[in-house]
Amino acid sequence: MSNTVTIIIYSSAAGFPIFIGGLISSVFQMKDYKHKKVVNHFITAFGGGALLSAISFVLIPQAVTDMNLIEMIPIFLAGTIAFMFLDILSNKIGGSIAQVLSMMMDFIPEALALGASFAVNHSFGLLIALFIGLQNLPEGFNSYIELSTKLKKQKILLLLFALSFVGIFSALTGEFLLSKHDNIVDSIMLFSGGGILYLIFQDIAPISKLENNWLPATGASMGFLVGMIGEKLLN
């Protein structure tokens, strides 16, 4: 099987959890489900844990190994600042566009890194695909909740289904344009890591807390644990 076909398969598998998460969310958002609030917060926290594990095991370590401090510091900070401005912009825009923008902010750069990495190291590319899928499931779940106040169920699921395949184009771009440029791939992952860390503490961690309930916080540990298991199995 060629690298291109493999990348298409894995980037599809990494992106499709967006739709699966939305589909699961559409079931759990039924008004008569009494544990809906706890489930929502638990999955949000799980997504935060998965994102944190992606930063710890995939996005940051390679850059720390390959780059010097003079390169690392501005790129990491640039990612944080860029995601902050995108977050501000999405809040000003509001509506469905804001939710789509927020979800794509981390998916696209990671998919670029996925495509570029497969040409050099299949195991590393597979690890990136695993982490993308882990974080896309709760992001699809939460996006459905946010979009449900503005769009009908069928339109939301159709939108999430379409977004599931955005990663294919990003991953193929990474394969054909970036696979021979390790420094650019490291920069993309470091930039994305800085941005995702901002999102965790700006958006995910604050809304995952539920008063007088301690279950959601365990979701963060479980999300991180799944990432640890994946990293151990694939390396």
Secondary structure, DSSP 4 states (H G I P E B T S, - for coil): --HHHHHHHHHHHHHTHHHHHHHHHHHHT-TT-TTHHHHHHHHHHHHHHHHHHHIIIIITHHHHHHS-HHHHHHHHHHHHHHHHHHHHHHHHH-HHHHHHHHHHHHHHHHHHHHHHHHTT-HHHHHHHHHHHHHHHHHHHHHHHHHHTTTS-HHHHHHHHHHHTTHHHHHHHHIIIIITT-HHHHHHHHHHHHHHHHHHIIIIIHHHH-BTTB-HHHHHHHHHHHHHHHHHHHH-
